[in-house]
Amino acid sequence: MGETPGSGATPLGVRSKMFYGVGSVAFGVATLGLSSAVLQPYLNRVIGLPALWVGAAIMATLILDALIDPTIGQWSDKLRTRWGRRHPLMYASVPLVAASCIAFWNSPADWSPQAVGLYLMGTLVLMRICVSLYEVPSQALAPELTSDYHQRTSLFSYRFFFGVIGGFGMNVVLYQVFLSPENGGVLNRAAYGHYGVLAGLVMAASILISAIGTHRHIPHLAAPPDHPASLGQLLREIGGTLSNRSLVVVMLSGLCSGVAAGMNSALSQYFYLEFWGLSAAQISYLALASVLASVSGVALAGPASKAFGKKAAMLGLFAVATATSALPILLRLLGLMPPNSSPWVFTILWGDAFLATSLAISGYIVISSMVADVVEDAAVRTGVRSEGLLFAANGLLPKFTAGIGVFLAGLLLTLVAFPTDAAAGSVAPETMRQLALVALPVTFGMNALSILVLVFYRIDQETHERNVAALAGTPTLGDEAGEAEPPSAEAVIASAR
């Protein structure tokens, strides 16, 4: 197709974007399976572990995973093989992801609750690590494939599209097939085991297809320095990357939104079943709304970014998405929603899910492209490209705080005395109202704060293009006019010596 990967001058072809994006099916499936929306009720209501224990355990596994991700990212950045830096880890993750997923969802049924709890936590940690072994190098691959400011938004559009299709597609399969009333409903333990087998195979297949499909780009990707860095130099590189102002801003935003995301994810199934009175089939239809929203979200991201700039587009998209997603519960608390017996309830929830998810997906695509632009900004100052470390660090605080959000959700369930052994749809309305009254202000407030923090992100298109030119050692228009240019990577390295 005549592509020049990573050059930024020749657009990446659709085939390359498709192969890169299809690997995120695995991440989407893992996000569904590892999300507290499924884990919290599964461990609490199906396995029978106390809600507070479940929240604490999920928080602990998320924190451990967050600590391991930067190690994987740094390993990926420094790896030297004939298959490049990223692909060996991506290939290695294929059998590990499948095996750990199947093992987690098929826990021994005849063990004591304490033993099963330990088994599940151990395999959950293992599965998270195996997914990260693919996800961190795969994310780091994006800024290597293209340095063009707007091509990156397009590339991440493919990534998010396939991720949403994978996650919500498996959500439909989970609730429409495995947890359907005919198969025993949402509390059927054996059905989760069958789902785990399918999920493991789907994740492994998508990773393998993506790794093989992007393999031909390896000769054109960035390579680490020929000589290993000393410990002191390595620490300076890490410090220079992690102290980048724009990266710090995005990480602080993720810290705030992670709490909200953790709480929303952990409580979503409780609200669907008990607050809104939805069936498993209706929950899957809501997932279908999100699948359709992935198309509109992907279609919106590029034009919004080009029309308003990445930062302004992202702020607007996230602000409207936050307000929209909170609206149905707020209206119910104010007595302005129809009763659950009305067909309008599901119609309103479906429309709200479609709109909020479309806007959120667009926002996440744009902000992911913004994170990719930090790569060159940090490299100009450190002299090295640290894509793996950068993306792993960006995901570190959200995982910490998502774990905290899950723990807080378990705490709230305990405070409102949510009954662990209650049949689906039998919880008292007053219990759910109390839960909504405390959960809604916290999640909305944390999301709003995360948006405000992003105002301080500073890399625009002009800054990015100057960074790319500095790393390539070519002059920019500003240089010709006598303006000061950022130092080149070679100059930074020379001065450090």
N, C-alpha and C positions, 0 to 999 in steps of 0.2 A: 504493500500500500504506500510505499515511499515515505514511511514515518521516520522521524529522527527523535527517538525518545529522549526526553530530558532537555532538548534544545530550546523549547519554548517558541521556536520560529515556525516549525511545521506542526500543524494540529495533529494530535493523536487521533487515529482512526476509530470508528465505531467499534470495530472488532477488538481493539486493545482495551477500550473502555468497558466493553461487555465482559471480557475475560477478567479484568481487574475487579469489576463490580460484583461478579457472580460469587466470588469468594465470601462476600459479606452475607450471603444466605446463611452461612454457618454462624456468623455473629448474631444475626437476627434470631435464628433458632435458639442459640445459647442464651440470648437476652431474654427470650420468653421463658425458657426452662429454668434459668437461674434467677429470674426476676422474683421479687418478693410477692408479686401478684399471684404467682403459682406456688412458690415455695412456702410462704407464710401459711396459707390455708392447708396445703398438703401436709406439712410437718405438724401443724396444729390440729387440724380437724380429721385428717386421714390417718396419720401415724399416731396422733394422740399426745404429742409433746405439749407442755404448757406454753402459752403464748409468749410469756416473758422469756422463757428459755430459748424459744425459737428466734425471737428478735435478737437476743444476745449472741446466739450462735451464728446467725447470718451476718451480723455486724462483725464478728470476729473473723469469719472467712473472707469478707470483703476487705477488711483492713490488711490481713495477711496477703491477699492477692495484690493489693495496692503497693505493698512493700516489695513484692517480687517483680512486678512489671518493669520498674526502672532498671533492674538488673538484666532482664531480658532485652530491654531497649538498648542498653549500653553494650551488651554482648553482641547484639545484632549490628550495631554501628561499627564495632571493631573486628568483626569476623572476616577472615580472608580465606576464600575457597574458590575453586574454579567455577562454582555456581553462584558466585557473588556473596553479598552479605545477608540477604533476606531469604532467598529461596531454600537453603538447607533447613532452616528452622520451620518454614512453612510446610515442606515435605514431611519433616519429622513429626509434625503435629497431627497428621492425617490418622494414623492408627490409634494414637493416644487419645484424641478427642472422642473417637467412636467407642473405645473400650471404657473410658471413664464415664461417659454418659450412660451407657448401658448398665454399668455397675451401680451408679447412683440410684437410678430409678427402679432397680430390681434388688432392693434390700431384703435381707433374710426376714421372713415373716414369723419365725419361731424363736427369735431372740428376745431377751428382756428389753423393755423400753430404753433403759440406760445404754445397753449394748448397741441397740439399733441407732440410738441418737449419736453415739460416738462413730459408728460406721458411716452414717449419713454425713456427718460433719467432715470426716476424713476424705470421703469420696467427693464431697462438694468442693473442698479445697483443691483436690487433684484435678477435677474437671475445670475449675477456674484457671488453674495454671496451664493446662493443656490448651485451652481456648486462647489464652494470652500468648502462648508460643506461636500461634498463627497471627492473631490480631495485631500485636505490636509491630512485627516486621511488615505486615501487610499495610498498615497505616503509614509506616515510614516509607513505603515504596511510592506513595502518591506524589510527594514533592520531587522525587527523583525522576519520575516519568515525564513531568513537565514543569518548567519554571514560569510559564505564562500565567499572568494574573487572573485572567478569566477562564482559561482552560482548566485551571485547578477547580474552579467552581463546577464546571461541567463534569470533571472526573469524579468529584465527590457526589455529584447528583446521581451518577450510576451506582456508586457505592451505597448510598442511602436507599435508592430505589430497590435494589436487590435485598438489602438488609431488611427493609420493611416487608417486602414480599415474603421473605423467608420466615420472619418472626410472626407476622400476623397470619400468613398462610398456614403455618403449623398451629397457630391458635385456633383457627377454624377447624382444622383436623382434630385437635385435642378435644374441643367441646362438641363438635358435631358428630364425631365418630367414636373416639375412645371414651368420652364421658357423657355420651348421649343417654337418655333415660332407658333405652333398650339394652345398654351395656352396663347398667347399674348406677348411672348418674355421677355427679362430681365427687362423691366420696368413695368411689370404687378403687381400692388400692391396686388391684391387678391391672386395671386399665392404664394406670400411670406407668407400669412396667412395660406394657406393650408400646406405649408412646415413646418411652426411652429408647427402645431398640430402633424404631423408625427415625427418631431425631438424631441418634448417633450416626446412622448410615447416611442420612441427608447431609449432615455437617461434613463428614469425611469426604463425600463425593464433591461437594461444592468447593472445598479447599483444594482438592486435587486438581479439579478442572481449572481453577484460577491459577494455581502454581504452574501447571503445564502451559496454559494459555499465555502467561506473561514471561515464560522462561526465555523466549527469544530476545527479550529486551536486556538481558543480563550484561552483554558486552558494552552497552551504552550507559549503564548506571554508574553512579559515583562509587569510588573505592576508598577504603581507609588508607591512612599513611603507610608507607612501606615499612617503617620501623615502629615498633611498639612505643607508646609514650611512657615516660617515667611516671611514677605515682604522683609526684608533685604537679607535673604537666597535666595529667589526667584529671586531677582534682580541680585545677584551674579551668580546664575545659568544661567540666561539669558545672562548676560554679558560674562561669560565664554564660552558659546556656540557660541554667535555671533562674538566673537573676535578670534575664531579659524583661524589660518593663511590660511589654505587651503580653508576654507569656504569663507573667505574674498576675496581670489583670484578668486574663481568661481563667487562670486557675482559681483565683478568688471568686469569680463568678460561678465557677463550677462547684466551689465549696458551698455556696448558698443554695444553688439549684439542686445539688445532690441531696440535701436534707429533704426538700420538697418532693423530689423524684422518689426517694426511698419510701417516704410516707405514703405518697399516692399509689405507688406500685403495691406496697404491702396491704393497703386497705381497699384496693379497687374491687376485688372479688367480694369482699364483705359488703360493700355498698351496692354492687350489682345485684347480689342475691337478696340482701336483707333490706336495704334502703329503697331500692327501686323495684324489687320483686321480679327480677328477670329470670328467665329460664336459661339453661345451658345453651340452648339453640340461639336465643336472643343475644347472649354474650358473644357467641361466635359471629353473629351478624354485625355486631358492633366492631369486631375485628375486621370484618369484610369492609366496613366503612373506612377503616384505617388503611387497608390495602388499596382501595380506590384513591384515598387521600395521598398515597405515595406518588401516584401519577401526577395529580395536580400540584403537589408540593415540589416535586422535581421540576415540573414545567414552570413553576413560579420563581424558583430560586435564581436562575440565570438572568432573566429579564429584570428582576428586582435589583439584583446586584449591579448590573450594568446601568440601570436608570438612576439609582440613588447612591451608588457606592456600597461596598460590602458592609461597612459599619452602620450606616444609617438604615440600610435594608434589614440587617439583622436585628437592630433595636426595635424597629417598627413591627416586624414579624413576631418577635417574641412577646412584645407588649400586648398585642391583640390576641395572640394565642393564650397567654396567661389569663386575661380577662374572660375570654370565651370559655375556657375549660372550667372555670370556677362558677359560671353562671347557673347551670342547672341546680346544683345543691343550694346555692344562695336563694334562688327562686322558691325552692321547696321549703326552706327555712322561713321564708317570708310568707308562705301560704299562697304563692302565685303559680304553682305548678298543678296540673291536673292530678287526680288521684291515680294510684298505680293500676287501678282497674281500667283506666282509659287507654285506648290505643295511641293517643297522642304522646304519652310518656315515652314510649320507645321511639316514636318518630322524632321527637325533640332531641332525645339522647343521641340518636343516630346522626342527625344533622349537626349537632354540636361536636360529636366525635370527628366527623368528616372535616368540618371547618377548622377546629383546633389542631387536629393532627396535620392537616395540609400546611397551616401556618408554621407549626413547630418544626416539621420536617424541612421546610424551606429555610427556617432560621438555623437549624443544625447544619444544613449543607453549607450555608454561607460562613458560619463560624468555623467549621472544619477547614474551609478554604483559607480563612484568616489565620488559623493556627499553622497551616502549611507555609504561609508567608513569613512566619516567624523564623523558619529554618535559615533563610538567607540573612535575615536581620541579625540573628545570633552568630551566624558563621562569619559575617563581616567583622565582628568584634572578637571572636575566639580563634578564627583561622581554621576551624574544622566544622564539618557538617555532622550534626548529631540528631538526625531525624528520629531514630528509635527512642533515644533518651527523651527528646522533646515531647513526642506524642504519649509516651508512657507517663511522663511527669504531668502532662495535661490531664490524664485520666486518673491520676493518683488521688487528689483531694476529693473529686466526686465520689470515688469508691469509698473513701473514708466516711464522708458525710452521708452517702447513700446507706451505708451500714448504720450510721447513727439514726437516720430517718426510719429505717426498719426497726431499730431498737425502740425508738419513740412510738412507732405504731403499735408494737407489742405492749409498751407501757400504757398507751391509751386504751387498748383493748382490755387490759387488766383493770384499769381505773374505772371503766364503765361496766365492769363485771360481765364482759361478753362471754356467754356460755360455750365452753369448748365442745360439749357433746350434743349441742342442739342440732336438730335436723335442718337441712337447708330450707330457708324461708320461714322459720318459726321463731326468730328472735323478736323480742318486743320492740315496737316502733319507737318508744321512748328511749330505749338503749341506743338505737341508731341515731336518733336526733341528738342525743348528748355527744355521741362520737363525732357527728358532723359539726357541732358547735365548737368543738375544740380543735378539730383537724383542719377545717377550712381556713381560719385566720392564719395559722402557722404556715401552711403550704403556700397560700397566696402571698403572704408577706415575704417569705424566703425567695420566691420566684421574682417578685418585684425588686428585691434588693440585688439579686443576681443581674438583672437587666441594668440597674443604675450603675453598677461597678464597671460594666463594659463601656461606659462613656469614655473611660480613660485609655482605651486601646488606641494606639497612635500610628499604625502602619497603613497608609493609603496606597493607591496605585503608583503614585510618583515615587514614594519612598521605596516601595518594593522594586521598581524598575532600576532605581539607583543602586540598590543593594545587589541586584543581579549583575548590573554592569560592573560594579566594583569587584565582585568575585571573578568576573570574566576578564578583568583588566582592561576594559574598554571605556572610553570617555562618554559622558552623558551631556545633554544640552546644558545642564547647569555647570558642568566643568568648563565648557567652551566659553561660557559667559563669565568665568572667573569665580564662580561660587565654590565654596569648599566642598569636597566630595568625601564620603566615608572611606577609610583606608581599605586597600585591597586585602584579601586573605593573606597573600604573600607578605605584605608589609607588616601585618599583625604578627605573623609567625616570626619574621625576622626580628621585630622589636622584642618579642618575648624571649628570644635567644640572647 
